[in-house]
Amino acid sequence: MGNYTKKIIASLFIFVILILNICMINANAYVSEVPELNAQGVCLIDGYTGDILYEKNSDVQFEPASTTKVMTAIITLENCSLNEQVTIGENPPYADGSSMGLQEGEVYTIEELLIGLLLPSANDAAEALAEHVGGSIENFAQMMTRKAHEIGAVNTTFKNPSGLHEEGHLTTAHDLALILQYAAEYNDFVRISQIDEYYYKNHPYTDGSERWAINGNNCSPYSSYAKYNYPEYVYDYIFTGKTGWTDEANHTYVAAAKKDSQYLIAAFLNANNKAEHYKSVGPVFEWGFENFITKKIVSIGDILDNYVINDDVTIPLTSDRDIYYTFLSTDNLYPSITVNYVKKDYSTQTISEGDILFENASLLVNGSTYTNVNLISAGSRTYTTSVKAEETVNSISSNKFFIPIIVSIFIILRIIYFNIKRKIRYNKRRRRIRRKHRF
């Protein structure tokens, strides 16, 4: 075999090895492929960090349908107590679409209406809550939009509290995921969304029959309706969520799931096939749980740096909050963590434990800026006149030139002393000689 042929074979061998390495890198990057998705807008985020793990047109606006009611519940919970009473007005009983059969003049508690809002997705309950909280549908919708923007859902505009089709009533999959992330912080929201069925014992229908609210969350393990009618849709780790559908919006859905220590939120908009849509929900969550790991990398109170006032005084700087970080399941789970911040001079100030010394410090993970954190004093230090004097002395004495200076001063003083002493002796001697010559 000639040298030329050997070189060709060696080159081909190296090429094959490189290709295999690239394939292995790509294979290791994700454990599995993303499932086939029917929805046109999809966003999967980590519930702790808000990091986007998967997206498909996640910033494209679509109609949210009844997933709107997540924000309706947020505004209600933030402005009312659960036992607050609501008198049903003239308009809610005529709301289009799904309803719980409200009648003008009936009195319900906020909690009873929230149950109707989140379980059977009642549009009359949505309008009753909006009128009670906002005074009108228009004012309440403005409150909803402001709240959405406040929590980062900046591409969302609400026109009504129910999600019925209306020009300009739009959100994105990413925004919808952020909205549920916010709602899931309310224990009452989660608790109500997990109710299987509710009997309105004080509110029978006008014909005397019993009024019930049935949980219509098609993927929820808390819904007997879903487990009986759609067992293939149910995903056991979902703990809260909201379905939606209108002719214009198609099928929509947003849900949150927890598995072991992991927490994910998925939003789906504009799915035109109900079965394909809901069957993909569980696999999307599983894909996220398989491919990503979120862990707490900083706990509140962890020391992130030390602020040196002088050689004798150092103040530990701690985090003001827990910080989570989302890793690929193949990543190193123990990153380096550092902080950058603009230094301030606290050398002449009193510092108390718990003071915020540096706001919005940059927290870096493996050298890249990840988030901001306030740095809190983990120690205290009282600054008084005596402290100032002591620190001044300490500062001087710790100077590397201090001893040579003191020695030099001592030598100079000794020289001056002996010069003066010698001069005095000399003068005395002269005076004695003069007196002698005088006599």
C-alpha positions, 0 to 999 in steps of 0.5 A: 500500500503506497503512502498516498493511499495510506494518507487517504485512508487516515484522512477518511478515518479522522473524518469519520471520527469527527462526524461521530463525535459531532453526532454524539454531542448532538445526541447528548444535548437532548435526551429525546426529541420534542413530541409532535405538536398540533398547537401553533404557539407553544412555550415550555418554561421552568417554573422556578427560573422562568427560563424557556426550555422549548418554544414554537412561535412563543412570541406570536399573538393568538387568541387565548380563549378561556385561558384568559380566566387565569388572569381574571382569577388573579385580579379577583384574588388580589382585590377581594376576600374569598368570603366577600359577597357579590350580587349578580347584576343585570348583564352577567346572566346573558353572557355567551358561551359556557355558564353556571346559570347565574340569575340577576339578584342572586348573591354568591361569595367570591370563592363560589364564583371563582369555582364557577370560573375555573372549573366549568369555565363559566363566562357569566361568573367571569363577567360577575367578578369583573363588574364587582371588582372593576365596576365594568367589563372595560375597566376590569379588562384594563386592570388585567392588561396592566397586571399582565405587563407588570409581570412581564407578559408585555405582548398581551392585551385583554378586552374581556374577562372570559376569553370570548372572541373580541378584536384585539384580545390577544396573548402569546404562549410565552406570556400565558406561561408567565401568567400561570407562573404568577397565578400558581403562587396563590395557594387559593388559585391552585386549591380551587383549580384542584376541586373535582366537583362542587355542590352549590347547596344554597343555589339550586337552579330556578327549576329546583334542580341541584347546581354543580360545578364540574372540573373540566380540565381535560388533562388534570388528575384532579378531574374525575370528568377528565379521567372518565372521559379523556384518560388518554389526556390525563397527565399525573403530574399536572397540579393546576391549569386552564383549558380554552376553546372558541371557534376563532381561537381553536383549542388553548391550554396552559398547565403547571406540573411538578415531578420530584423537585422539578417544576414546569409550565407549558402553554399551547395556543391555536390547536385545531385538533383537540385529540392531537392537542391534548395528547401532546401535553403529557409528552411535552412535560416528560420531554422537559423533565427528561432533558432539564434539571433545575437546582437551587444554586444560591440560598438566601443568606449564602455568602457571595462576597466579602466587603473589606472596610479595612484590615480589621473589619470585613463584612460578609455579603449574602444573597437576599433570595434563593436563586435557581438555575436550569441545566441540561441534564448532561451539564455539570451541576456545580457551576462557579458563582461570582458577583460583580457590583459597583463598590461603595465606600462605607468606611465612615458609616455605621452598618447593621446586619440585614442592610442592603449594601449593594443593589442589583449586583450581577450574579455570574454563572460560569463567568456569564451574567445570569441574574441580579441580586441584592447583597445584604450585610451579614455583620454589623459595625458601629462607626463612632469617634473612638472607632475612627481614632482606633481605626486611624491608629490601626491604619497607620500602624499597619502601614509597612513604612510605620516602623522605619518612620518611627525609627527615623523620628527617634534617631532624629530626636536623639540627634537633636537632643545630643546637639542641644545638650552639647551646645548647652555644655559648650555655652556653660564652658565659655561662660566659665572661661570669661569669668576667669579672665575677668578676674 
